């Protein structure tokens, strides 16, 4: 396989590089924003044509949910125009593209976990820009995998686990939202899923389309935080326990509205690619690597 990764320094991109760089049957070109500006169509076309990959993985994204309310042009440039450029370039050389998307494409008010065919209704500029990116990829390249995920954490980049561990070092009490539900997802497991999909595509699996991949069991942020602190205390990352008080979304107002329900149904990806959901509790046992 010849694989091109855009966004190599992000949470998932870093894990993809870690995993793919050790595989003898993979020729890898992993680029960061300085090496490949995905919003520059000319640059994208040049890089893709020269490397000629059979799979392009887009791990680049604008993910500042609140800032996107004021920086919508920047968000759309990275989350819509960038994926479009990569998908167009992929289509020219008959490559497949794997694009990472988000639970924020949904309204977040469903009582059930979301399936891939549910109606999308993003509530903020970040979600709208990501949905626009999905549509751009779908229209530009028929050989596409769009992978929606949620609540991503890991060793690299900024995420909820790192924030909780940082705050716990200077506070003995924290208020954490308890009325938003989802599946925490380990970035390394997302990368593992993408690698598995890449292998199957390379071997002839033509199950292109939109898929959900996130962690299980589903919890709220408060419960997730409590689990983080329990494990951190057990493993000596924290020296003393911290009190975690449940609060409501209205008690912690943010510029962008968060989905109340980020639970993603992942049966489709299991059926098509034999990929099980991320076990976020197992991933947290490596919590020393996140601190």
Backbone as CSV, one residue per row, in Angstrom:
resi,resn,N_x,N_y,N_z,CA_x,CA_y,CA_z,C_x,C_y,C_z
1,UNK,0.829,-1.197,0.000,0.000,0.000,0.000,0.869,1.253,0.000
2,UNK,0.449,2.227,-0.755,1.057,3.551,-0.693,0.027,4.482,-0.070
3,UNK,0.357,5.001,1.102,-0.603,5.794,1.861,-0.076,7.193,2.096
4,UNK,-0.915,8.177,1.797,-0.616,9.578,2.080,-1.490,10.033,3.242
5,UNK,-0.854,10.590,4.278,-1.594,11.131,5.416,-1.451,12.643,5.435
6,UNK,-2.576,13.335,5.485,-2.588,14.780,5.722,-2.958,15.002,7.180
7,UNK,-2.215,15.872,7.856,-2.490,16.122,9.267,-1.796,15.135,10.181
8,UNK,-0.514,14.922,9.950,0.209,13.861,10.670,0.431,14.165,12.150
9,UNK,0.307,15.424,12.562,0.613,15.779,13.954,-0.605,15.853,14.858
10,UNK,-1.781,15.593,14.338,-2.984,15.612,15.162,-3.092,14.374,16.038
11,UNK,-4.152,14.296,16.814,-4.338,13.160,17.718,-4.346,11.838,16.949
12,UNK,-5.166,11.764,15.915,-5.263,10.522,15.141,-4.098,10.393,14.177
13,UNK,-3.703,11.498,13.559,-2.584,11.463,12.615,-1.309,10.932,13.238
14,UNK,-1.026,11.367,14.446,0.180,10.893,15.139,0.135,9.394,15.378
15,UNK,-1.036,8.892,15.764,-1.182,7.450,15.995,-1.092,6.671,14.692
16,UNK,-1.627,7.232,13.620,-1.521,6.584,12.315,-0.065,6.435,11.896
17,UNK,0.710,7.499,12.092,2.131,7.442,11.745,2.837,6.382,12.583
18,UNK,2.539,6.349,13.887,3.139,5.355,14.769,2.870,3.937,14.276
19,UNK,1.641,3.675,13.852,1.259,2.324,13.456,1.717,1.963,12.040
20,UNK,1.531,2.873,11.096,1.844,2.568,9.699,3.340,2.549,9.407
21,UNK,4.103,3.339,10.158,5.543,3.414,9.885,6.282,2.133,10.230
22,UNK,5.643,1.248,10.974,6.277,-0.017,11.346,5.875,-1.157,10.414
23,UNK,4.995,-0.881,9.452,4.483,-1.940,8.579,5.317,-2.030,7.313
24,UNK,5.901,-3.197,7.077,6.839,-3.376,5.962,6.165,-3.299,4.595
25,UNK,4.841,-3.542,4.545,4.144,-3.533,3.259,3.508,-2.179,2.947
26,UNK,3.889,-1.140,3.712,3.332,0.195,3.514,4.434,1.182,3.145
27,UNK,4.206,1.908,2.060,5.044,3.066,1.725,4.267,4.290,2.168
28,UNK,4.830,5.024,3.116,4.076,6.083,3.798,4.658,7.461,3.514
29,UNK,3.780,8.388,3.194,4.138,9.805,3.136,3.184,10.546,4.062
30,UNK,3.691,10.989,5.211,2.874,11.678,6.217,3.330,13.129,6.306
31,UNK,2.385,14.042,6.125,2.720,15.453,6.041,1.920,16.275,7.057
32,UNK,2.558,17.321,7.600,1.848,18.223,8.484,1.387,19.444,7.694
33,UNK,0.798,20.402,8.396,0.214,21.573,7.742,1.248,22.395,6.980
34,UNK,2.466,22.461,7.536,3.517,23.226,6.867,3.992,22.553,5.582
35,UNK,3.880,21.231,5.547,4.337,20.482,4.370,3.241,20.312,3.314
36,UNK,1.992,20.311,3.770,0.866,20.174,2.847,-0.318,20.984,3.369
37,UNK,-0.571,22.111,2.735,-1.733,22.937,3.050,-2.895,22.419,2.219
38,UNK,-3.795,21.679,2.850,-4.864,21.028,2.091,-5.840,22.030,1.475
39,UNK,-5.814,23.293,1.929,-6.688,24.300,1.330,-6.123,24.829,0.006
40,UNK,-4.900,24.455,-0.304,-4.238,24.873,-1.545,-4.381,23.747,-2.573
41,UNK,-5.331,23.878,-3.475,-5.624,22.806,-4.430,-4.427,22.490,-5.321
42,UNK,-3.705,23.514,-5.719,-2.547,23.301,-6.578,-1.486,22.465,-5.885
43,UNK,-1.224,22.789,-4.620,-0.237,22.033,-3.854,-0.705,20.598,-3.635
44,UNK,-1.975,20.430,-3.308,-2.525,19.090,-3.091,-2.381,18.244,-4.353
45,UNK,-2.760,18.809,-5.491,-2.669,18.067,-6.759,-1.237,17.662,-7.070
46,UNK,-0.303,18.553,-6.788,1.103,18.280,-7.071,1.630,17.142,-6.195
47,UNK,1.367,17.216,-4.898,1.854,16.204,-3.961,1.240,14.839,-4.275
48,UNK,-0.068,14.817,-4.501,-0.760,13.554,-4.781,-0.278,12.948,-6.097
49,UNK,-0.126,13.771,-7.116,0.328,13.263,-8.418,1.740,12.696,-8.341
50,UNK,2.610,13.355,-7.582,4.000,12.900,-7.479,4.129,11.625,-6.653
51,UNK,3.387,11.537,-5.553,3.504,10.355,-4.692,2.670,9.193,-5.216
52,UNK,1.523,9.531,-5.822,0.640,8.531,-6.426,0.209,7.438,-5.436
53,UNK,-0.421,7.826,-4.323,-0.863,6.831,-3.340,-2.097,6.086,-3.827
54,UNK,-2.363,4.916,-3.257,-3.646,4.276,-3.539,-4.668,4.556,-2.442
55,UNK,-4.183,5.102,-1.308,-5.095,5.523,-0.241,-4.624,6.857,0.326
56,UNK,-5.555,7.809,0.436,-5.291,9.087,1.082,-6.098,9.134,2.374
57,UNK,-5.438,9.452,3.480,-6.125,9.572,4.771,-6.087,11.033,5.195
58,UNK,-7.263,11.612,5.378,-7.317,13.002,5.818,-7.556,13.056,7.325
59,UNK,-6.473,13.306,8.054,-6.562,13.461,9.511,-6.413,14.924,9.912
60,UNK,-6.449,15.811,8.916,-6.344,17.247,9.184,-7.738,17.821,9.421
61,UNK,-7.848,18.736,10.373,-9.154,19.336,10.650,-9.002,20.592,11.493
62,UNK,-9.979,21.473,11.365,-10.141,22.600,12.283,-11.087,22.105,13.365
63,UNK,-10.624,22.056,14.619,-11.418,21.429,15.682,-11.743,22.360,16.847
64,UNK,-11.466,23.657,16.695,-11.764,24.617,17.767,-13.254,24.956,17.712
65,UNK,-14.048,24.157,18.410,-15.510,24.224,18.299,-16.051,25.625,18.597
66,UNK,-15.591,26.235,19.667,-16.099,27.559,20.034,-15.558,28.655,19.126
67,UNK,-14.283,28.600,18.817,-13.682,29.615,17.950,-14.303,29.608,16.556
68,UNK,-14.805,28.457,16.136,-15.403,28.349,14.810,-16.597,29.280,14.643
69,UNK,-17.235,29.650,15.744,-18.370,30.569,15.657,-17.934,31.928,15.117
70,UNK,-16.683,32.315,15.394,-16.153,33.589,14.885,-15.204,33.387,13.694
71,UNK,-14.674,32.183,13.557,-13.703,31.900,12.493,-14.279,30.925,11.465
72,UNK,-15.510,31.176,11.072,-16.189,30.225,10.190,-15.495,30.086,8.836
73,UNK,-14.938,31.170,8.323,-14.250,31.097,7.030,-13.048,30.164,7.116
74,UNK,-12.298,30.275,8.205,-11.145,29.395,8.406,-11.600,27.950,8.586
75,UNK,-12.658,27.750,9.381,-13.183,26.404,9.623,-13.635,25.744,8.326
76,UNK,-14.348,26.487,7.486,-14.813,25.930,6.209,-13.652,25.672,5.262
77,UNK,-12.635,26.524,5.318,-11.476,26.316,4.462,-10.798,24.990,4.745
78,UNK,-10.637,24.681,6.036,-9.937,23.451,6.424,-10.860,22.239,6.399
79,UNK,-12.100,22.417,6.847,-13.006,21.275,7.018,-13.850,20.940,5.794
80,UNK,-13.988,21.888,4.874,-14.757,21.628,3.648,-13.861,21.653,2.411
81,UNK,-13.156,22.775,2.221,-12.364,22.940,0.997,-11.173,21.986,0.961
82,UNK,-10.527,21.796,2.111,-9.389,20.876,2.176,-9.769,19.450,1.806
83,UNK,-10.787,18.874,2.445,-11.225,17.528,2.071,-11.644,17.437,0.601
84,UNK,-12.290,18.509,0.110,-12.677,18.515,-1.313,-11.450,18.410,-2.214
85,UNK,-10.421,19.181,-1.899,-9.196,19.143,-2.704,-8.561,17.762,-2.687
86,UNK,-8.497,17.150,-1.522,-7.911,15.808,-1.410,-8.741,14.777,-2.169
87,UNK,-10.068,14.902,-2.073,-10.946,13.941,-2.743,-10.858,14.074,-4.259
88,UNK,-10.784,15.302,-4.751,-10.633,15.520,-6.191,-9.329,14.897,-6.691
89,UNK,-8.250,15.147,-5.937,-6.947,14.585,-6.317,-6.962,13.067,-6.257
90,UNK,-7.643,12.519,-5.268,-7.748,11.058,-5.150,-8.490,10.486,-6.347
91,UNK,-9.555,11.150,-6.728,-10.375,10.665,-7.837,-9.593,10.644,-9.151
92,UNK,-8.740,11.620,-9.340,-7.949,11.717,-10.577,-7.061,10.492,-10.762
93,UNK,-6.502,9.991,-9.658,-5.581,8.849,-9.760,-6.242,7.533,-9.339
94,UNK,-7.581,7.580,-9.134,-8.346,6.396,-8.736,-7.910,5.834,-7.387
95,UNK,-7.545,6.731,-6.483,-7.211,6.333,-5.113,-8.465,6.397,-4.247
96,UNK,-8.426,5.726,-3.120,-9.505,5.841,-2.131,-9.132,6.926,-1.127
97,UNK,-10.140,7.573,-0.559,-9.898,8.568,0.489,-10.652,8.181,1.742
98,UNK,-9.956,8.253,2.873,-10.566,8.020,4.186,-10.548,9.352,4.918
99,UNK,-11.720,9.836,5.259,-11.877,11.168,5.828,-12.532,11.064,7.211
100,UNK,-11.946,11.728,8.200,-12.469,11.671,9.568,-13.464,12.798,9.798
101,UNK,-14.643,12.433,10.280,-15.672,13.430,10.581,-16.093,13.305,12.056
102,UNK,-17.276,13.794,12.391,-17.615,14.026,13.786,-19.095,13.811,14.096
103,UNK,-19.382,13.572,15.362,-20.755,13.499,15.846,-21.481,14.839,15.757
104,UNK,-20.728,15.938,15.644,-21.328,17.272,15.612,-22.153,17.530,14.350
105,UNK,-22.155,16.594,13.406,-23.019,16.761,12.228,-24.486,16.520,12.587
106,UNK,-24.740,15.965,13.771,-26.107,15.721,14.226,-26.557,16.803,15.207
107,UNK,-27.875,16.913,15.369,-28.427,17.898,16.303,-28.111,17.531,17.745
108,UNK,-27.975,16.231,18.015,-27.653,15.790,19.367,-28.852,15.707,20.283
109,UNK,-30.058,15.694,19.714,-31.264,15.661,20.547,-32.038,14.354,20.431
110,UNK,-31.455,13.367,19.747,-32.117,12.070,19.612,-32.089,11.315,20.944
111,UNK,-33.080,10.472,21.147,-33.114,9.630,22.347,-32.334,8.339,22.130
112,UNK,-32.018,8.028,20.879,-31.287,6.807,20.541,-29.885,7.148,20.048
113,UNK,-29.034,6.128,19.958,-27.723,6.346,19.354,-27.908,6.548,17.852
114,UNK,-27.081,7.397,17.281,-27.238,7.770,15.877,-26.689,6.707,14.939
115,UNK,-27.466,6.377,13.911,-26.984,5.526,12.824,-26.589,6.427,11.653
116,UNK,-25.850,5.860,10.730,-25.271,6.642,9.643,-26.309,7.344,8.776
117,UNK,-27.493,6.745,8.662,-28.524,7.300,7.785,-29.428,8.322,8.465
118,UNK,-29.220,8.577,9.742,-30.052,9.565,10.439,-29.872,10.962,9.847
119,UNK,-30.909,11.758,9.972,-30.877,13.121,9.439,-29.810,13.941,10.167
120,UNK,-28.991,14.651,9.391,-27.978,15.532,9.971,-28.572,16.922,10.185
121,UNK,-28.142,17.568,11.279,-28.628,18.913,11.591,-27.655,19.584,12.553
122,UNK,-26.451,19.907,12.084,-25.445,20.499,12.973,-25.930,21.815,13.584
123,UNK,-25.526,22.040,14.838,-26.019,23.189,15.589,-25.034,24.349,15.653
124,UNK,-23.847,24.183,15.107,-22.837,25.233,15.162,-21.997,25.250,13.903
125,UNK,-21.132,26.242,13.801,-20.301,26.400,12.611,-19.316,25.250,12.432
126,UNK,-18.776,24.739,13.540,-17.864,23.600,13.433,-18.579,22.413,12.797
127,UNK,-19.727,22.044,13.327,-20.478,20.918,12.790,-20.915,21.139,11.354
128,UNK,-21.331,22.375,11.050,-21.742,22.674,9.676,-20.568,22.566,8.706
129,UNK,-19.390,23.017,9.150,-18.214,22.924,8.277,-17.800,21.468,8.064
130,UNK,-17.933,20.648,9.093,-17.580,19.232,8.955,-18.587,18.499,8.054
131,UNK,-19.857,18.839,8.169,-20.856,18.229,7.297,-20.622,18.640,5.851
132,UNK,-20.254,19.903,5.648,-19.932,20.361,4.297,-18.748,19.582,3.741
133,UNK,-17.797,19.252,4.605,-16.660,18.442,4.193,-17.074,17.040,3.778
134,UNK,-18.005,16.450,4.520,-18.521,15.129,4.149,-19.133,15.172,2.750
135,UNK,-19.982,16.167,2.524,-20.649,16.281,1.226,-19.635,16.484,0.107
136,UNK,-18.597,17.279,0.377,-17.574,17.545,-0.636,-16.827,16.273,-1.014
137,UNK,-16.509,15.457,-0.020,-15.802,14.198,-0.271,-16.693,13.229,-1.041
138,UNK,-17.947,13.116,-0.610,-18.891,12.217,-1.284,-19.036,12.553,-2.769
139,UNK,-19.129,13.846,-3.053,-19.382,14.288,-4.430,-18.144,14.192,-5.319
140,UNK,-16.960,14.327,-4.709,-15.737,14.394,-5.517,-15.090,13.041,-5.777
141,UNK,-15.333,12.059,-4.905,-14.648,10.766,-5.049,-15.569,9.632,-4.596
142,UNK,-15.910,8.754,-5.514,-16.822,7.656,-5.172,-16.168,6.647,-4.232
143,UNK,-14.843,6.550,-4.294,-14.125,5.599,-3.436,-13.777,6.296,-2.115
144,UNK,-14.788,6.529,-1.286,-14.582,7.257,-0.033,-15.084,6.477,1.174
145,UNK,-14.368,6.656,2.265,-14.814,6.224,3.587,-14.860,7.473,4.454
146,UNK,-16.026,7.792,4.967,-16.170,8.905,5.905,-16.406,8.287,7.278
147,UNK,-15.494,8.579,8.195,-15.518,7.946,9.510,-15.880,8.986,10.569
148,UNK,-17.108,8.914,11.058,-17.537,9.830,12.117,-17.141,9.260,13.478
149,UNK,-16.553,10.107,14.309,-16.151,9.679,15.635,-16.490,10.756,16.656
150,UNK,-16.157,10.525,17.919,-16.561,11.461,18.972,-15.652,11.344,20.192
151,UNK,-15.566,12.436,20.941,-14.897,12.460,22.252,-13.503,11.824,22.194
152,UNK,-12.699,12.290,21.269,-11.391,11.692,21.014,-10.379,12.093,22.099
153,UNK,-9.606,11.118,22.556,-8.530,11.392,23.510,-7.339,10.495,23.190
154,UNK,-6.170,10.886,23.702,-4.980,10.078,23.486,-3.728,10.785,23.966
155,UNK,-2.588,10.239,23.597,-1.308,10.761,24.062,-0.953,12.094,23.407
156,UNK,-1.458,12.311,22.205,-1.042,13.468,21.414,-2.113,14.557,21.418
157,UNK,-1.687,15.792,21.274,-2.630,16.896,21.131,-3.368,17.228,22.409
158,UNK,-4.379,18.078,22.287,-5.193,18.487,23.431,-6.491,17.703,23.453
159,UNK,-6.894,17.275,24.632,-8.138,16.524,24.758,-8.634,16.549,26.204
160,UNK,-9.810,15.998,26.418,-10.479,16.047,27.721,-9.653,15.373,28.815
161,UNK,-9.063,14.243,28.516,-8.277,13.521,29.526,-7.114,14.380,30.007
162,UNK,-6.394,14.965,29.074,-5.258,15.820,29.444,-5.716,17.039,30.237
163,UNK,-6.836,17.615,29.833,-7.360,18.781,30.552,-7.726,18.422,31.984
164,UNK,-8.393,17.293,32.173,-8.774,16.875,33.513,-7.545,16.626,34.392
165,UNK,-6.542,15.966,33.860,-5.334,15.687,34.622,-4.593,16.977,34.985
166,UNK,-4.591,17.925,34.061,-3.928,19.209,34.330,-4.659,19.976,35.426
167,UNK,-5.979,20.037,35.351,-6.759,20.771,36.346,-6.670,20.117,37.720
168,UNK,-6.577,18.792,37.738,-6.539,18.064,39.000,-5.270,18.331,39.802
169,UNK,-4.256,18.823,39.131,-2.997,19.101,39.828,-3.046,20.397,40.623
170,UNK,-4.029,21.239,40.338,-4.110,22.528,41.032,-5.436,22.733,41.770
171,UNK,-6.345,21.779,41.657,-7.652,21.910,42.312,-8.010,20.626,43.049
172,UNK,-8.879,20.772,44.036,-9.369,19.574,44.726,-10.849,19.333,44.450
173,UNK,-11.482,20.263,43.710,-12.888,20.124,43.327,-13.072,20.622,41.903
174,UNK,-13.878,19.876,41.132,-14.178,20.262,39.762,-15.659,20.041,39.471
175,UNK,-16.240,20.915,38.661,-17.589,20.694,38.163,-17.518,20.227,36.720
176,UNK,-18.167,19.099,36.426,-18.111,18.530,35.072,-19.538,18.231,34.597
177,UNK,-19.796,18.551,33.356,-21.136,18.420,32.775,-21.620,16.963,32.820
178,UNK,-22.861,16.798,33.262,-23.404,15.452,33.441,-24.624,15.167,32.575
179,UNK,-25.013,16.126,31.716,-26.198,15.903,30.884,-25.868,15.857,29.389
180,UNK,-24.620,15.553,29.074,-24.221,15.277,27.696,-23.627,13.872,27.652
181,UNK,-24.092,13.060,26.711,-23.706,11.647,26.675,-23.038,11.273,25.356
182,UNK,-22.028,10.396,25.450,-21.323,9.947,24.254,-20.405,8.788,24.555
183,UNK,-19.584,8.469,23.572,-18.632,7.365,23.717,-17.210,7.868,23.592
184,UNK,-16.475,7.987,24.681,-15.068,8.383,24.589,-14.325,7.442,23.647
185,UNK,-13.448,8.004,22.821,-12.803,7.200,21.786,-11.302,7.439,21.794
186,UNK,-10.551,6.378,21.985,-9.090,6.469,22.016,-8.555,6.669,20.599
187,UNK,-7.718,7.693,20.419,-7.179,8.021,19.092,-6.424,6.851,18.469
188,UNK,-5.724,6.095,19.299,-4.997,4.935,18.795,-5.919,3.876,18.224
189,UNK,-7.121,3.767,18.784,-8.095,2.807,18.255,-8.698,3.308,16.948
190,UNK,-8.898,4.615,16.835,-9.366,5.180,15.562,-8.342,4.888,14.471
191,UNK,-7.070,5.118,14.799,-6.001,4.828,13.844,-5.992,3.348,13.476
192,UNK,-6.154,2.494,14.461,-6.170,1.045,14.213,-7.318,0.668,13.282
193,UNK,-8.476,1.298,13.491,-9.631,1.044,12.625,-9.354,1.498,11.199
194,UNK,-8.721,2.656,11.053,-8.405,3.182,9.724,-7.393,2.290,9.016
195,UNK,-6.415,1.792,9.754,-5.439,0.865,9.173,-6.132,-0.404,8.693
196,UNK,-7.054,-0.925,9.510,-7.784,-2.139,9.131,-8.627,-1.903,7.876
197,UNK,-9.286,-0.758,7.812,-10.085,-0.420,6.633,-9.182,-0.295,5.401
198,UNK,-8.039,0.362,5.583,-7.097,0.536,4.471,-6.660,-0.805,3.906
199,UNK,-6.328,-1.731,4.796,-5.903,-3.061,4.351,-7.000,-3.754,3.555
200,UNK,-8.233,-3.651,4.045,-9.338,-4.331,3.374,-9.670,-3.689,2.036
201,UNK,-9.574,-2.374,1.968,-9.764,-1.697,0.682,-8.685,-2.148,-0.307
202,UNK,-7.464,-2.211,0.181,-6.346,-2.650,-0.659,-6.541,-4.081,-1.160
203,UNK,-7.234,-4.890,-0.336,-7.485,-6.279,-0.704,-8.778,-6.459,-1.494
204,UNK,-9.458,-5.345,-1.786,-10.623,-5.436,-2.658,-11.975,-5.210,-2.020
205,UNK,-12.020,-4.930,-0.711,-13.305,-4.623,-0.075,-13.810,-3.277,-0.608
206,UNK,-14.977,-3.294,-1.231,-15.524,-2.085,-1.864,-16.650,-1.454,-1.040
207,UNK,-16.648,-1.664,0.264,-17.745,-1.174,1.113,-17.566,0.302,1.458
208,UNK,-17.584,1.136,0.419,-17.385,2.563,0.629,-18.640,3.203,1.224
209,UNK,-18.461,4.361,1.855,-19.606,5.061,2.424,-19.279,5.702,3.761
210,UNK,-20.325,5.999,4.507,-20.191,6.659,5.805,-20.294,5.621,6.917
211,UNK,-19.407,5.734,7.913,-19.392,4.813,9.044,-19.211,5.575,10.354
212,UNK,-19.733,4.979,11.400,-19.532,5.511,12.744,-18.531,4.639,13.487
213,UNK,-17.642,5.303,14.243,-16.695,4.568,15.084,-16.419,5.394,16.331
214,UNK,-16.838,4.855,17.473,-16.571,5.551,18.739,-16.489,4.530,19.863
215,UNK,-16.278,5.030,21.069,-16.046,4.145,22.203,-17.317,3.656,22.881
216,UNK,-17.137,2.647,23.695,-18.228,2.044,24.456,-17.674,1.543,25.790
217,UNK,-18.403,1.614,26.874,-19.808,2.020,27.002,-20.003,3.526,26.929
218,UNK,-21.235,3.917,26.597,-21.575,5.333,26.575,-21.693,5.867,28.003
219,UNK,-21.205,7.080,28.185,-21.231,7.719,29.509,-21.466,9.215,29.325
220,UNK,-21.622,9.925,30.447,-21.606,11.389,30.362,-20.215,11.886,30.744
221,UNK,-19.976,13.190,30.530,-18.644,13.736,30.816,-18.267,13.577,32.286
222,UNK,-19.236,13.704,33.170,-18.970,13.590,34.606,-18.457,12.198,34.958
223,UNK,-19.141,11.177,34.451,-18.721,9.798,34.709,-17.358,9.523,34.092
224,UNK,-17.133,10.040,32.899,-15.831,9.893,32.234,-14.724,10.509,33.097
225,UNK,-14.981,11.710,33.614,-13.990,12.380,34.463,-13.706,11.567,35.723
226,UNK,-14.752,11.046,36.343,-14.559,10.238,37.558,-13.677,9.028,37.270
227,UNK,-13.898,8.382,36.117,-13.096,7.211,35.752,-11.643,7.611,35.516
228,UNK,-11.433,8.753,34.865,-10.079,9.257,34.638,-9.348,9.432,35.963
229,UNK,-10.001,10.070,36.926,-9.362,10.349,38.212,-9.152,9.083,39.028
230,UNK,-10.080,8.136,38.946,-9.917,6.866,39.668,-8.663,6.133,39.190
231,UNK,-8.512,6.047,37.872,-7.361,5.334,37.320,-6.074,6.110,37.578
232,UNK,-6.135,7.441,37.448,-4.949,8.268,37.703,-4.474,8.122,39.138
233,UNK,-5.409,8.001,40.057,-5.066,7.818,41.468,-4.461,6.440,41.700
234,UNK,-5.050,5.414,41.095,-4.550,4.041,41.221,-3.125,3.919,40.717
235,UNK,-2.816,4.622,39.640,-1.509,4.478,38.993,-0.496,5.526,39.437
236,UNK,-0.880,6.336,40.406,0.060,7.307,40.958,0.262,8.560,40.136
237,UNK,-0.563,8.749,39.101,-0.484,9.977,38.305,-0.982,11.160,39.142
238,UNK,-2.001,10.903,39.971,-2.484,11.884,40.948,-2.133,11.402,42.345
239,UNK,-1.800,12.339,43.209,-1.393,11.991,44.568,-2.558,11.986,45.547
240,UNK,-3.634,12.696,45.200,-4.798,12.714,46.086,-6.074,12.767,45.262
241,UNK,-7.163,12.294,45.861,-8.434,12.236,45.136,-8.995,13.638,44.917
242,UNK,-9.858,13.753,43.949,-10.485,15.022,43.629,-11.994,14.837,43.597
243,UNK,-12.719,15.796,44.124,-14.179,15.730,44.123,-14.712,16.252,42.796
244,UNK,-15.543,15.449,42.141,-16.101,15.826,40.841,-17.607,16.026,40.998
245,UNK,-18.028,17.265,40.886,-19.445,17.588,41.060,-20.154,17.637,39.710
246,UNK,-21.323,16.985,39.609,-22.069,17.043,38.353,-22.721,18.411,38.164
247,UNK,-22.588,18.977,36.964,-23.267,20.221,36.638,-24.041,20.035,35.341
248,UNK,-24.942,20.956,35.056,-25.729,20.902,33.845,-25.100,21.801,32.772
249,UNK,-25.430,21.527,31.520,-24.895,22.310,30.406,-25.135,23.801,30.605
250,UNK,-26.307,24.140,31.116,-26.649,25.552,31.313,-25.771,26.219,32.364
251,UNK,-25.123,25.419,33.199,-24.230,25.975,34.219,-22.840,26.277,33.658
252,UNK,-22.578,25.792,32.457,-21.262,25.994,31.838,-21.479,26.455,30.394
253,UNK,-21.934,27.687,30.214,-22.254,28.176,28.870,-21.012,28.323,27.991
254,UNK,-21.159,27.969,26.717,-20.073,28.073,25.737,-20.617,28.750,24.473
255,UNK,-19.749,29.383,23.694,-20.210,30.035,22.462,-20.934,29.089,21.499
256,UNK,-20.460,27.844,21.408,-21.075,26.861,20.511,-21.881,25.854,21.329
257,UNK,-23.021,25.482,20.804,-23.865,24.494,21.469,-23.271,23.097,21.311
258,UNK,-23.188,22.363,22.418,-22.708,20.977,22.384,-23.890,20.014,22.238
259,UNK,-23.674,18.883,21.535,-24.752,17.889,21.430,-25.048,17.258,22.791
260,UNK,-26.316,17.163,23.128,-26.698,16.447,24.345,-26.439,14.951,24.182
261,UNK,-26.672,14.460,22.974,-26.466,13.044,22.681,-25.440,12.885,21.567
262,UNK,-24.262,12.382,21.911,-23.209,12.103,20.927,-23.004,10.608,20.744
263,UNK,-23.978,9.821,21.155,-23.831,8.365,21.055,-23.971,7.918,19.597
264,UNK,-22.961,7.223,19.104,-22.949,6.744,17.732,-23.136,5.232,17.695
265,UNK,-24.061,4.777,16.887,-24.275,3.351,16.674,-23.203,2.844,15.713
266,UNK,-22.452,1.836,16.124,-21.293,1.376,15.349,-21.480,-0.022,14.761
267,UNK,-22.724,-0.458,14.602,-22.962,-1.801,14.065,-22.517,-1.920,12.604
268,UNK,-22.671,-0.848,11.842,-22.379,-0.913,10.403,-20.908,-1.196,10.136
269,UNK,-20.010,-0.536,10.863,-18.579,-0.731,10.635,-18.142,-2.135,11.074
270,UNK,-18.809,-2.672,12.079,-18.515,-4.036,12.529,-18.943,-5.028,11.452
271,UNK,-20.097,-4.774,10.857,-20.620,-5.673,9.830,-19.781,-5.628,8.559
272,UNK,-19.366,-4.426,8.151,-18.655,-4.276,6.875,-17.171,-4.604,6.964
273,UNK,-16.554,-4.278,8.124,-15.098,-4.409,8.237,-14.640,-5.232,9.443
274,UNK,-15.595,-5.773,10.201,-15.267,-6.566,11.391,-14.441,-5.744,12.389
275,UNK,-14.885,-4.530,12.650,-14.194,-3.626,13.570,-15.098,-3.350,14.773
276,UNK,-14.614,-3.708,15.954,-15.383,-3.490,17.174,-15.120,-2.103,17.743
277,UNK,-16.036,-1.645,18.586,-15.923,-0.310,19.163,-14.694,-0.189,20.069
278,UNK,-14.242,1.047,20.217,-13.090,1.338,21.065,-13.413,1.062,22.524
279,UNK,-12.511,0.385,23.205,-12.649,0.134,24.645,-11.897,1.248,25.374
280,UNK,-12.585,2.342,25.645,-11.917,3.515,26.212,-11.415,3.267,27.626
281,UNK,-12.064,2.368,28.362,-11.609,2.083,29.725,-10.262,1.358,29.699
282,UNK,-10.083,0.472,28.725,-8.787,-0.209,28.579,-7.714,0.789,28.188
283,UNK,-8.073,1.733,27.306,-7.103,2.738,26.869,-6.673,3.637,28.024
284,UNK,-7.558,3.882,28.974,-7.223,4.741,30.111,-6.215,4.100,31.062
285,UNK,-6.026,2.793,30.954,-5.031,2.162,31.826,-3.606,2.621,31.480
286,UNK,-3.450,3.258,30.304,-2.160,3.835,29.922,-2.121,5.333,30.244
287,UNK,-2.802,5.719,31.286,-3.016,7.131,31.574,-1.723,7.903,31.839
288,UNK,-0.673,7.205,32.243,0.619,7.877,32.472,1.149,8.501,31.186
289,UNK,0.757,7.927,30.056,1.225,8.443,28.767,0.491,9.729,28.361
290,UNK,-0.623,10.030,29.030,-1.410,11.217,28.672,-1.056,12.417,29.548
291,UNK,-0.369,12.175,30.628,-0.140,13.267,31.594,1.145,14.023,31.284
